[in-house]
Amino acid sequence: MKLSEILLLAVAAGFLVIWIAEYQRTSFGDSYWLLMLFLGFILAFQYVRNKRLEREKTTSPTIKQLVEDRRKKKK
């Protein structure tokens, strides 16, 4: 996991904790914006993670994959 993903996840967890504390103190309507910030950061985390995983799939193949491909071509 990259630093940006860890930070997004930490901020999302922070907003969740703040929302729970605020929800106990006030009503749902007054603390709704904290819940939306939590959801926004969770979605941003998922977006960044999926983009990174997609980029990793399109990178050059590893040596292990190259060896397996050569074995398949020989058969």
mmCIF file of the N, C-alpha and C atoms, coordinates in Angstrom:
data_MODEL
# 
_entry.id   MODEL 
# 
loop_
_atom_site.group_PDB 
_atom_site.id 
_atom_site.type_symbol 
_atom_site.label_atom_id 
_atom_site.label_alt_id 
_atom_site.label_comp_id 
_atom_site.label_asym_id 
_atom_site.label_entity_id 
_atom_site.label_seq_id 
_atom_site.pdbx_PDB_ins_code 
_atom_site.Cartn_x 
_atom_site.Cartn_y 
_atom_site.Cartn_z 
_atom_site.occupancy 
_atom_site.B_iso_or_equiv 
_atom_site.pdbx_formal_charge 
_atom_site.auth_seq_id 
_atom_site.auth_comp_id 
_atom_site.auth_asym_id 
_atom_site.auth_atom_id 
_atom_site.pdbx_PDB_model_num 
ATOM 1   N N  . MET A 1 1  ? 0.843   -1.166  0.000   1.00 0.00 ? 1  MET A N  1 
ATOM 2   C CA . MET A 1 1  ? 0.000   0.000   0.000   1.00 0.00 ? 1  MET A CA 1 
ATOM 3   C C  . MET A 1 1  ? 0.900   1.246   0.000   1.00 0.00 ? 1  MET A C  1 
ATOM 4   N N  . LYS A 1 2  ? 0.561   2.177   -0.830  1.00 0.00 ? 2  LYS A N  1 
ATOM 5   C CA . LYS A 1 2  ? 1.348   3.407   -0.946  1.00 0.00 ? 2  LYS A CA 1 
ATOM 6   C C  . LYS A 1 2  ? 0.937   4.409   0.135   1.00 0.00 ? 2  LYS A C  1 
ATOM 7   N N  . LEU A 1 3  ? 1.775   5.422   0.311   1.00 0.00 ? 3  LEU A N  1 
ATOM 8   C CA . LEU A 1 3  ? 1.541   6.428   1.342   1.00 0.00 ? 3  LEU A CA 1 
ATOM 9   C C  . LEU A 1 3  ? 0.222   7.163   1.121   1.00 0.00 ? 3  LEU A C  1 
ATOM 10  N N  . SER A 1 4  ? -0.102  7.488   -0.120  1.00 0.00 ? 4  SER A N  1 
ATOM 11  C CA . SER A 1 4  ? -1.354  8.211   -0.387  1.00 0.00 ? 4  SER A CA 1 
ATOM 12  C C  . SER A 1 4  ? -2.567  7.374   -0.001  1.00 0.00 ? 4  SER A C  1 
ATOM 13  N N  . GLU A 1 5  ? -2.495  6.077   -0.213  1.00 0.00 ? 5  GLU A N  1 
ATOM 14  C CA . GLU A 1 5  ? -3.606  5.205   0.170   1.00 0.00 ? 5  GLU A CA 1 
ATOM 15  C C  . GLU A 1 5  ? -3.739  5.127   1.684   1.00 0.00 ? 5  GLU A C  1 
ATOM 16  N N  . ILE A 1 6  ? -2.611  5.031   2.367   1.00 0.00 ? 6  ILE A N  1 
ATOM 17  C CA . ILE A 1 6  ? -2.630  4.968   3.829   1.00 0.00 ? 6  ILE A CA 1 
ATOM 18  C C  . ILE A 1 6  ? -3.206  6.259   4.409   1.00 0.00 ? 6  ILE A C  1 
ATOM 19  N N  . LEU A 1 7  ? -2.805  7.391   3.842   1.00 0.00 ? 7  LEU A N  1 
ATOM 20  C CA . LEU A 1 7  ? -3.313  8.677   4.329   1.00 0.00 ? 7  LEU A CA 1 
ATOM 21  C C  . LEU A 1 7  ? -4.813  8.809   4.094   1.00 0.00 ? 7  LEU A C  1 
ATOM 22  N N  . LEU A 1 8  ? -5.277  8.403   2.919   1.00 0.00 ? 8  LEU A N  1 
ATOM 23  C CA . LEU A 1 8  ? -6.718  8.472   2.642   1.00 0.00 ? 8  LEU A CA 1 
ATOM 24  C C  . LEU A 1 8  ? -7.509  7.590   3.602   1.00 0.00 ? 8  LEU A C  1 
ATOM 25  N N  . LEU A 1 9  ? -6.989  6.406   3.863   1.00 0.00 ? 9  LEU A N  1 
ATOM 26  C CA . LEU A 1 9  ? -7.665  5.492   4.777   1.00 0.00 ? 9  LEU A CA 1 
ATOM 27  C C  . LEU A 1 9  ? -7.653  6.024   6.204   1.00 0.00 ? 9  LEU A C  1 
ATOM 28  N N  . ALA A 1 10 ? -6.554  6.630   6.618   1.00 0.00 ? 10 ALA A N  1 
ATOM 29  C CA . ALA A 1 10 ? -6.460  7.193   7.965   1.00 0.00 ? 10 ALA A CA 1 
ATOM 30  C C  . ALA A 1 10 ? -7.409  8.376   8.139   1.00 0.00 ? 10 ALA A C  1 
ATOM 31  N N  . VAL A 1 11 ? -7.478  9.231   7.131   1.00 0.00 ? 11 VAL A N  1 
ATOM 32  C CA . VAL A 1 11 ? -8.394  10.378  7.204   1.00 0.00 ? 11 VAL A CA 1 
ATOM 33  C C  . VAL A 1 11 ? -9.839  9.895   7.242   1.00 0.00 ? 11 VAL A C  1 
ATOM 34  N N  . ALA A 1 12 ? -10.159 8.867   6.440   1.00 0.00 ? 12 ALA A N  1 
ATOM 35  C CA . ALA A 1 12 ? -11.510 8.316   6.448   1.00 0.00 ? 12 ALA A CA 1 
ATOM 36  C C  . ALA A 1 12 ? -11.853 7.741   7.817   1.00 0.00 ? 12 ALA A C  1 
ATOM 37  N N  . ALA A 1 13 ? -10.916 7.006   8.418   1.00 0.00 ? 13 ALA A N  1 
ATOM 38  C CA . ALA A 1 13 ? -11.161 6.448   9.751   1.00 0.00 ? 13 ALA A CA 1 
ATOM 39  C C  . ALA A 1 13 ? -11.334 7.568   10.780  1.00 0.00 ? 13 ALA A C  1 
ATOM 40  N N  . GLY A 1 14 ? -10.559 8.621   10.639  1.00 0.00 ? 14 GLY A N  1 
ATOM 41  C CA . GLY A 1 14 ? -10.693 9.760   11.540  1.00 0.00 ? 14 GLY A CA 1 
ATOM 42  C C  . GLY A 1 14 ? -12.066 10.406  11.443  1.00 0.00 ? 14 GLY A C  1 
ATOM 43  N N  . PHE A 1 15 ? -12.540 10.598  10.217  1.00 0.00 ? 15 PHE A N  1 
ATOM 44  C CA . PHE A 1 15 ? -13.877 11.183  10.048  1.00 0.00 ? 15 PHE A CA 1 
ATOM 45  C C  . PHE A 1 15 ? -14.969 10.254  10.572  1.00 0.00 ? 15 PHE A C  1 
ATOM 46  N N  . LEU A 1 16 ? -14.766 8.947   10.480  1.00 0.00 ? 16 LEU A N  1 
ATOM 47  C CA . LEU A 1 16 ? -15.748 8.005   11.026  1.00 0.00 ? 16 LEU A CA 1 
ATOM 48  C C  . LEU A 1 16 ? -15.817 8.139   12.547  1.00 0.00 ? 16 LEU A C  1 
ATOM 49  N N  . VAL A 1 17 ? -14.664 8.208   13.186  1.00 0.00 ? 17 VAL A N  1 
ATOM 50  C CA . VAL A 1 17 ? -14.631 8.353   14.647  1.00 0.00 ? 17 VAL A CA 1 
ATOM 51  C C  . VAL A 1 17 ? -15.255 9.684   15.059  1.00 0.00 ? 17 VAL A C  1 
ATOM 52  N N  . ILE A 1 18 ? -14.921 10.747  14.355  1.00 0.00 ? 18 ILE A N  1 
ATOM 53  C CA . ILE A 1 18 ? -15.496 12.063  14.669  1.00 0.00 ? 18 ILE A CA 1 
ATOM 54  C C  . ILE A 1 18 ? -16.998 12.047  14.444  1.00 0.00 ? 18 ILE A C  1 
ATOM 55  N N  . TRP A 1 19 ? -17.447 11.378  13.369  1.00 0.00 ? 19 TRP A N  1 
ATOM 56  C CA . TRP A 1 19 ? -18.885 11.319  13.101  1.00 0.00 ? 19 TRP A CA 1 
ATOM 57  C C  . TRP A 1 19 ? -19.617 10.583  14.214  1.00 0.00 ? 19 TRP A C  1 
ATOM 58  N N  . ILE A 1 20 ? -19.055 9.466   14.678  1.00 0.00 ? 20 ILE A N  1 
ATOM 59  C CA . ILE A 1 20 ? -19.702 8.703   15.754  1.00 0.00 ? 20 ILE A CA 1 
ATOM 60  C C  . ILE A 1 20 ? -19.821 9.565   17.009  1.00 0.00 ? 20 ILE A C  1 
ATOM 61  N N  . ALA A 1 21 ? -18.750 10.266  17.351  1.00 0.00 ? 21 ALA A N  1 
ATOM 62  C CA . ALA A 1 21 ? -18.792 11.133  18.542  1.00 0.00 ? 21 ALA A CA 1 
ATOM 63  C C  . ALA A 1 21 ? -19.792 12.274  18.352  1.00 0.00 ? 21 ALA A C  1 
ATOM 64  N N  . GLU A 1 22 ? -19.800 12.849  17.175  1.00 0.00 ? 22 GLU A N  1 
ATOM 65  C CA . GLU A 1 22 ? -20.724 13.963  16.903  1.00 0.00 ? 22 GLU A CA 1 
ATOM 66  C C  . GLU A 1 22 ? -22.176 13.483  16.848  1.00 0.00 ? 22 GLU A C  1 
ATOM 67  N N  . TYR A 1 23 ? -22.392 12.282  16.327  1.00 0.00 ? 23 TYR A N  1 
ATOM 68  C CA . TYR A 1 23 ? -23.752 11.736  16.239  1.00 0.00 ? 23 TYR A CA 1 
ATOM 69  C C  . TYR A 1 23 ? -24.330 11.493  17.635  1.00 0.00 ? 23 TYR A C  1 
ATOM 70  N N  . GLN A 1 24 ? -23.487 11.069  18.561  1.00 0.00 ? 24 GLN A N  1 
ATOM 71  C CA . GLN A 1 24 ? -23.958 10.862  19.932  1.00 0.00 ? 24 GLN A CA 1 
ATOM 72  C C  . GLN A 1 24 ? -24.279 12.195  20.613  1.00 0.00 ? 24 GLN A C  1 
ATOM 73  N N  . ARG A 1 25 ? -23.584 13.235  20.209  1.00 0.00 ? 25 ARG A N  1 
ATOM 74  C CA . ARG A 1 25 ? -23.768 14.547  20.836  1.00 0.00 ? 25 ARG A CA 1 
ATOM 75  C C  . ARG A 1 25 ? -24.943 15.310  20.222  1.00 0.00 ? 25 ARG A C  1 
ATOM 76  N N  . THR A 1 26 ? -25.119 15.170  18.890  1.00 0.00 ? 26 THR A N  1 
ATOM 77  C CA . THR A 1 26 ? -26.171 15.921  18.192  1.00 0.00 ? 26 THR A CA 1 
ATOM 78  C C  . THR A 1 26 ? -27.071 14.946  17.435  1.00 0.00 ? 26 THR A C  1 
ATOM 79  N N  . SER A 1 27 ? -27.829 15.480  16.516  1.00 0.00 ? 27 SER A N  1 
ATOM 80  C CA . SER A 1 27 ? -28.731 14.637  15.724  1.00 0.00 ? 27 SER A CA 1 
ATOM 81  C C  . SER A 1 27 ? -28.023 14.160  14.452  1.00 0.00 ? 27 SER A C  1 
ATOM 82  N N  . PHE A 1 28 ? -28.691 13.262  13.745  1.00 0.00 ? 28 PHE A N  1 
ATOM 83  C CA . PHE A 1 28 ? -28.129 12.731  12.505  1.00 0.00 ? 28 PHE A CA 1 
ATOM 84  C C  . PHE A 1 28 ? -27.985 13.830  11.460  1.00 0.00 ? 28 PHE A C  1 
ATOM 85  N N  . GLY A 1 29 ? -28.957 14.699  11.376  1.00 0.00 ? 29 GLY A N  1 
ATOM 86  C CA . GLY A 1 29 ? -28.917 15.782  10.398  1.00 0.00 ? 29 GLY A CA 1 
ATOM 87  C C  . GLY A 1 29 ? -27.760 16.739  10.608  1.00 0.00 ? 29 GLY A C  1 
ATOM 88  N N  . ASP A 1 30 ? -27.420 16.992  11.867  1.00 0.00 ? 30 ASP A N  1 
ATOM 89  C CA . ASP A 1 30 ? -26.312 17.903  12.159  1.00 0.00 ? 30 ASP A CA 1 
ATOM 90  C C  . ASP A 1 30 ? -24.943 17.277  11.900  1.00 0.00 ? 30 ASP A C  1 
ATOM 91  N N  . SER A 1 31 ? -24.876 15.944  11.955  1.00 0.00 ? 31 SER A N  1 
ATOM 92  C CA . SER A 1 31 ? -23.581 15.283  11.766  1.00 0.00 ? 31 SER A CA 1 
ATOM 93  C C  . SER A 1 31 ? -23.478 14.585  10.409  1.00 0.00 ? 31 SER A C  1 
ATOM 94  N N  . TYR A 1 32 ? -24.441 14.801  9.556   1.00 0.00 ? 32 TYR A N  1 
ATOM 95  C CA . TYR A 1 32 ? -24.484 14.144  8.247   1.00 0.00 ? 32 TYR A CA 1 
ATOM 96  C C  . TYR A 1 32 ? -23.274 14.487  7.391   1.00 0.00 ? 32 TYR A C  1 
ATOM 97  N N  . TRP A 1 33 ? -22.800 15.724  7.456   1.00 0.00 ? 33 TRP A N  1 
ATOM 98  C CA . TRP A 1 33 ? -21.674 16.157  6.629   1.00 0.00 ? 33 TRP A CA 1 
ATOM 99  C C  . TRP A 1 33 ? -20.396 15.383  6.974   1.00 0.00 ? 33 TRP A C  1 
ATOM 100 N N  . LEU A 1 34 ? -20.232 14.992  8.237   1.00 0.00 ? 34 LEU A N  1 
ATOM 101 C CA . LEU A 1 34 ? -19.063 14.189  8.609   1.00 0.00 ? 34 LEU A CA 1 
ATOM 102 C C  . LEU A 1 34 ? -19.146 12.790  8.006   1.00 0.00 ? 34 LEU A C  1 
ATOM 103 N N  . LEU A 1 35 ? -20.344 12.240  7.981   1.00 0.00 ? 35 LEU A N  1 
ATOM 104 C CA . LEU A 1 35 ? -20.540 10.927  7.368   1.00 0.00 ? 35 LEU A CA 1 
ATOM 105 C C  . LEU A 1 35 ? -20.240 10.988  5.868   1.00 0.00 ? 35 LEU A C  1 
ATOM 106 N N  . MET A 1 36 ? -20.640 12.067  5.219   1.00 0.00 ? 36 MET A N  1 
ATOM 107 C CA . MET A 1 36 ? -20.369 12.205  3.787   1.00 0.00 ? 36 MET A CA 1 
ATOM 108 C C  . MET A 1 36 ? -18.871 12.382  3.514   1.00 0.00 ? 36 MET A C  1 
ATOM 109 N N  . LEU A 1 37 ? -18.171 13.080  4.382   1.00 0.00 ? 37 LEU A N  1 
ATOM 110 C CA . LEU A 1 37 ? -16.717 13.190  4.229   1.00 0.00 ? 37 LEU A CA 1 
ATOM 111 C C  . LEU A 1 37 ? -16.055 11.824  4.385   1.00 0.00 ? 37 LEU A C  1 
ATOM 112 N N  . PHE A 1 38 ? -16.528 11.038  5.350   1.00 0.00 ? 38 PHE A N  1 
ATOM 113 C CA . PHE A 1 38 ? -16.019 9.685   5.531   1.00 0.00 ? 38 PHE A CA 1 
ATOM 114 C C  . PHE A 1 38 ? -16.221 8.868   4.261   1.00 0.00 ? 38 PHE A C  1 
ATOM 115 N N  . LEU A 1 39 ? -17.414 8.892   3.728   1.00 0.00 ? 39 LEU A N  1 
ATOM 116 C CA . LEU A 1 39 ? -17.703 8.129   2.506   1.00 0.00 ? 39 LEU A CA 1 
ATOM 117 C C  . LEU A 1 39 ? -16.896 8.641   1.317   1.00 0.00 ? 39 LEU A C  1 
ATOM 118 N N  . GLY A 1 40 ? -16.711 9.946   1.237   1.00 0.00 ? 40 GLY A N  1 
ATOM 119 C CA . GLY A 1 40 ? -15.914 10.511  0.156   1.00 0.00 ? 40 GLY A CA 1 
ATOM 120 C C  . GLY A 1 40 ? -14.472 10.040  0.207   1.00 0.00 ? 40 GLY A C  1 
ATOM 121 N N  . PHE A 1 41 ? -13.894 10.011  1.395   1.00 0.00 ? 41 PHE A N  1 
ATOM 122 C CA . PHE A 1 41 ? -12.508 9.554   1.507   1.00 0.00 ? 41 PHE A CA 1 
ATOM 123 C C  . PHE A 1 41 ? -12.376 8.055   1.289   1.00 0.00 ? 41 PHE A C  1 
ATOM 124 N N  . ILE A 1 42 ? -13.377 7.287   1.682   1.00 0.00 ? 42 ILE A N  1 
ATOM 125 C CA . ILE A 1 42 ? -13.356 5.838   1.397   1.00 0.00 ? 42 ILE A CA 1 
ATOM 126 C C  . ILE A 1 42 ? -13.409 5.617   -0.111  1.00 0.00 ? 42 ILE A C  1 
ATOM 127 N N  . LEU A 1 43 ? -14.272 6.344   -0.792  1.00 0.00 ? 43 LEU A N  1 
ATOM 128 C CA . LEU A 1 43 ? -14.359 6.205   -2.247  1.00 0.00 ? 43 LEU A CA 1 
ATOM 129 C C  . LEU A 1 43 ? -13.075 6.668   -2.929  1.00 0.00 ? 43 LEU A C  1 
ATOM 130 N N  . ALA A 1 44 ? -12.474 7.730   -2.424  1.00 0.00 ? 44 ALA A N  1 
ATOM 131 C CA . ALA A 1 44 ? -11.202 8.196   -2.977  1.00 0.00 ? 44 ALA A CA 1 
ATOM 132 C C  . ALA A 1 44 ? -10.117 7.146   -2.764  1.00 0.00 ? 44 ALA A C  1 
ATOM 133 N N  . PHE A 1 45 ? -10.098 6.506   -1.607  1.00 0.00 ? 45 PHE A N  1 
ATOM 134 C CA . PHE A 1 45 ? -9.135  5.444   -1.331  1.00 0.00 ? 45 PHE A CA 1 
ATOM 135 C C  . PHE A 1 45 ? -9.303  4.297   -2.322  1.00 0.00 ? 45 PHE A C  1 
ATOM 136 N N  . GLN A 1 46 ? -10.542 3.876   -2.532  1.00 0.00 ? 46 GLN A N  1 
ATOM 137 C CA . GLN A 1 46 ? -10.796 2.782   -3.470  1.00 0.00 ? 46 GLN A CA 1 
ATOM 138 C C  . GLN A 1 46 ? -10.395 3.164   -4.888  1.00 0.00 ? 46 GLN A C  1 
ATOM 139 N N  . TYR A 1 47 ? -10.658 4.387   -5.280  1.00 0.00 ? 47 TYR A N  1 
ATOM 140 C CA . TYR A 1 47 ? -10.299 4.848   -6.616  1.00 0.00 ? 47 TYR A CA 1 
ATOM 141 C C  . TYR A 1 47 ? -8.787  4.837   -6.811  1.00 0.00 ? 47 TYR A C  1 
ATOM 142 N N  . VAL A 1 48 ? -8.066  5.381   -5.842  1.00 0.00 ? 48 VAL A N  1 
ATOM 143 C CA . VAL A 1 48 ? -6.602  5.436   -5.941  1.00 0.00 ? 48 VAL A CA 1 
ATOM 144 C C  . VAL A 1 48 ? -6.014  4.030   -5.941  1.00 0.00 ? 48 VAL A C  1 
ATOM 145 N N  . ARG A 1 49 ? -6.539  3.158   -5.095  1.00 0.00 ? 49 ARG A N  1 
ATOM 146 C CA . ARG A 1 49 ? -6.029  1.785   -5.035  1.00 0.00 ? 49 ARG A CA 1 
ATOM 147 C C  . ARG A 1 49 ? -6.290  1.037   -6.332  1.00 0.00 ? 49 ARG A C  1 
ATOM 148 N N  . ASN A 1 50 ? -7.498  1.174   -6.873  1.00 0.00 ? 50 ASN A N  1 
ATOM 149 C CA . ASN A 1 50 ? -7.816  0.485   -8.126  1.00 0.00 ? 50 ASN A CA 1 
ATOM 150 C C  . ASN A 1 50 ? -7.002  1.025   -9.297  1.00 0.00 ? 50 ASN A C  1 
ATOM 151 N N  . LYS A 1 51 ? -6.744  2.327   -9.316  1.00 0.00 ? 51 LYS A N  1 
ATOM 152 C CA . LYS A 1 51 ? -5.891  2.898   -10.361 1.00 0.00 ? 51 LYS A CA 1 
ATOM 153 C C  . LYS A 1 51 ? -4.483  2.333   -10.278 1.00 0.00 ? 51 LYS A C  1 
ATOM 154 N N  . ARG A 1 52 ? -3.933  2.217   -9.057  1.00 0.00 ? 52 ARG A N  1 
ATOM 155 C CA . ARG A 1 52 ? -2.592  1.677   -8.870  1.00 0.00 ? 52 ARG A CA 1 
ATOM 156 C C  . ARG A 1 52 ? -2.534  0.213   -9.291  1.00 0.00 ? 52 ARG A C  1 
ATOM 157 N N  . LEU A 1 53 ? -3.529  -0.558  -8.912  1.00 0.00 ? 53 LEU A N  1 
ATOM 158 C CA . LEU A 1 53 ? -3.558  -1.972  -9.288  1.00 0.00 ? 53 LEU A CA 1 
ATOM 159 C C  . LEU A 1 53 ? -3.667  -2.132  -10.802 1.00 0.00 ? 53 LEU A C  1 
ATOM 160 N N  . GLU A 1 54 ? -4.431  -1.269  -11.438 1.00 0.00 ? 54 GLU A N  1 
ATOM 161 C CA . GLU A 1 54 ? -4.566  -1.315  -12.891 1.00 0.00 ? 54 GLU A CA 1 
ATOM 162 C C  . GLU A 1 54 ? -3.238  -0.970  -13.563 1.00 0.00 ? 54 GLU A C  1 
ATOM 163 N N  . ARG A 1 55 ? -2.531  0.039   -13.036 1.00 0.00 ? 55 ARG A N  1 
ATOM 164 C CA . ARG A 1 55 ? -1.226  0.392   -13.585 1.00 0.00 ? 55 ARG A CA 1 
ATOM 165 C C  . ARG A 1 55 ? -0.225  -0.744  -13.410 1.00 0.00 ? 55 ARG A C  1 
ATOM 166 N N  . GLU A 1 56 ? -0.296  -1.448  -12.289 1.00 0.00 ? 56 GLU A N  1 
ATOM 167 C CA . GLU A 1 56 ? 0.621   -2.555  -12.043 1.00 0.00 ? 56 GLU A CA 1 
ATOM 168 C C  . GLU A 1 56 ? 0.365   -3.715  -12.987 1.00 0.00 ? 56 GLU A C  1 
ATOM 169 N N  . LYS A 1 57 ? -0.882  -3.899  -13.392 1.00 0.00 ? 57 LYS A N  1 
ATOM 170 C CA . LYS A 1 57 ? -1.202  -4.973  -14.337 1.00 0.00 ? 57 LYS A CA 1 
ATOM 171 C C  . LYS A 1 57 ? -0.620  -4.695  -15.717 1.00 0.00 ? 57 LYS A C  1 
ATOM 172 N N  . THR A 1 58 ? -0.576  -3.432  -16.098 1.00 0.00 ? 58 THR A N  1 
ATOM 173 C CA . THR A 1 58 ? -0.130  -3.089  -17.446 1.00 0.00 ? 58 THR A CA 1 
ATOM 174 C C  . THR A 1 58 ? 1.377   -2.891  -17.533 1.00 0.00 ? 58 THR A C  1 
ATOM 175 N N  . THR A 1 59 ? 2.103   -3.024  -16.416 1.00 0.00 ? 59 THR A N  1 
ATOM 176 C CA . THR A 1 59 ? 3.549   -2.882  -16.460 1.00 0.00 ? 59 THR A CA 1 
ATOM 177 C C  . THR A 1 59 ? 4.174   -4.087  -17.121 1.00 0.00 ? 59 THR A C  1 
ATOM 178 N N  . SER A 1 60 ? 5.448   -4.002  -17.393 1.00 0.00 ? 60 SER A N  1 
ATOM 179 C CA . SER A 1 60 ? 6.136   -5.086  -18.092 1.00 0.00 ? 60 SER A CA 1 
ATOM 180 C C  . SER A 1 60 ? 6.075   -6.367  -17.273 1.00 0.00 ? 60 SER A C  1 
ATOM 181 N N  . PRO A 1 61 ? 6.028   -7.493  -17.962 1.00 0.00 ? 61 PRO A N  1 
ATOM 182 C CA . PRO A 1 61 ? 5.903   -8.770  -17.243 1.00 0.00 ? 61 PRO A CA 1 
ATOM 183 C C  . PRO A 1 61 ? 7.159   -9.087  -16.429 1.00 0.00 ? 61 PRO A C  1 
ATOM 184 N N  . THR A 1 62 ? 6.974   -9.854  -15.402 1.00 0.00 ? 62 THR A N  1 
ATOM 185 C CA . THR A 1 62 ? 8.095   -10.237 -14.567 1.00 0.00 ? 62 THR A CA 1 
ATOM 186 C C  . THR A 1 62 ? 8.900   -11.333 -15.248 1.00 0.00 ? 62 THR A C  1 
ATOM 187 N N  . ILE A 1 63 ? 10.051  -11.618 -14.717 1.00 0.00 ? 63 ILE A N  1 
ATOM 188 C CA . ILE A 1 63 ? 10.915  -12.642 -15.293 1.00 0.00 ? 63 ILE A CA 1 
ATOM 189 C C  . ILE A 1 63 ? 10.224  -14.004 -15.254 1.00 0.00 ? 63 ILE A C  1 
ATOM 190 N N  . LYS A 1 64 ? 9.509   -14.260 -14.172 1.00 0.00 ? 64 LYS A N  1 
ATOM 191 C CA . LYS A 1 64 ? 8.799   -15.539 -14.046 1.00 0.00 ? 64 LYS A CA 1 
ATOM 192 C C  . LYS A 1 64 ? 7.781   -15.701 -15.174 1.00 0.00 ? 64 LYS A C  1 
ATOM 193 N N  . GLN A 1 65 ? 7.060   -14.636 -15.486 1.00 0.00 ? 65 GLN A N  1 
ATOM 194 C CA . GLN A 1 65 ? 6.081   -14.688 -16.570 1.00 0.00 ? 65 GLN A CA 1 
ATOM 195 C C  . GLN A 1 65 ? 6.773   -14.890 -17.909 1.00 0.00 ? 65 GLN A C  1 
ATOM 196 N N  . LEU A 1 66 ? 7.918   -14.252 -18.125 1.00 0.00 ? 66 LEU A N  1 
ATOM 197 C CA . LEU A 1 66 ? 8.651   -14.407 -19.382 1.00 0.00 ? 66 LEU A CA 1 
ATOM 198 C C  . LEU A 1 66 ? 9.125   -15.849 -19.567 1.00 0.00 ? 66 LEU A C  1 
ATOM 199 N N  . VAL A 1 67 ? 9.608   -16.471 -18.495 1.00 0.00 ? 67 VAL A N  1 
ATOM 200 C CA . VAL A 1 67 ? 10.068  -17.857 -18.570 1.00 0.00 ? 67 VAL A CA 1 
ATOM 201 C C  . VAL A 1 67 ? 8.903   -18.784 -18.900 1.00 0.00 ? 67 VAL A C  1 
ATOM 202 N N  . GLU A 1 68 ? 7.761   -18.550 -18.264 1.00 0.00 ? 68 GLU A N  1 
ATOM 203 C CA . GLU A 1 68 ? 6.582   -19.377 -18.541 1.00 0.00 ? 68 GLU A CA 1 
ATOM 204 C C  . GLU A 1 68 ? 6.121   -19.208 -19.984 1.00 0.00 ? 68 GLU A C  1 
ATOM 205 N N  . ASP A 1 69 ? 6.162   -17.989 -20.503 1.00 0.00 ? 69 ASP A N  1 
ATOM 206 C CA . ASP A 1 69 ? 5.768   -17.748 -21.891 1.00 0.00 ? 69 ASP A CA 1 
ATOM 207 C C  . ASP A 1 69 ? 6.706   -18.452 -22.861 1.00 0.00 ? 69 ASP A C  1 
ATOM 208 N N  . ARG A 1 70 ? 7.992   -18.462 -22.587 1.00 0.00 ? 70 ARG A N  1 
ATOM 209 C CA . ARG A 1 70 ? 8.953   -19.140 -23.458 1.00 0.00 ? 70 ARG A CA 1 
ATOM 210 C C  . ARG A 1 70 ? 8.731   -20.638 -23.447 1.00 0.00 ? 70 ARG A C  1 
ATOM 211 N N  . ARG A 1 71 ? 8.388   -21.186 -22.296 1.00 0.00 ? 71 ARG A N  1 
ATOM 212 C CA . ARG A 1 71 ? 8.117   -22.623 -22.196 1.00 0.00 ? 71 ARG A CA 1 
ATOM 213 C C  . ARG A 1 71 ? 6.876   -22.994 -23.020 1.00 0.00 ? 71 ARG A C  1 
ATOM 214 N N  . LYS A 1 72 ? 5.881   -22.126 -22.973 1.00 0.00 ? 72 LYS A N  1 
ATOM 215 C CA . LYS A 1 72 ? 4.659   -22.388 -23.732 1.00 0.00 ? 72 LYS A CA 1 
ATOM 216 C C  . LYS A 1 72 ? 4.926   -22.333 -25.232 1.00 0.00 ? 72 LYS A C  1 
ATOM 217 N N  . LYS A 1 73 ? 5.767   -21.412 -25.663 1.00 0.00 ? 73 LYS A N  1 
ATOM 218 C CA . LYS A 1 73 ? 6.078   -21.272 -27.087 1.00 0.00 ? 73 LYS A CA 1 
ATOM 219 C C  . LYS A 1 73 ? 6.880   -22.470 -27.598 1.00 0.00 ? 73 LYS A C  1 
ATOM 220 N N  . LYS A 1 74 ? 7.709   -23.062 -26.766 1.00 0.00 ? 74 LYS A N  1 
ATOM 221 C CA . LYS A 1 74 ? 8.511   -24.198 -27.165 1.00 0.00 ? 74 LYS A CA 1 
ATOM 222 C C  . LYS A 1 74 ? 7.663   -25.444 -27.377 1.00 0.00 ? 74 LYS A C  1 
ATOM 223 N N  . LYS A 1 75 ? 6.556   -25.568 -26.677 1.00 0.00 ? 75 LYS A N  1 
ATOM 224 C CA . LYS A 1 75 ? 5.706   -26.760 -26.781 1.00 0.00 ? 75 LYS A CA 1 
ATOM 225 C C  . LYS A 1 75 ? 4.842   -26.753 -27.994 1.00 0.00 ? 75 LYS A C  1 
# 
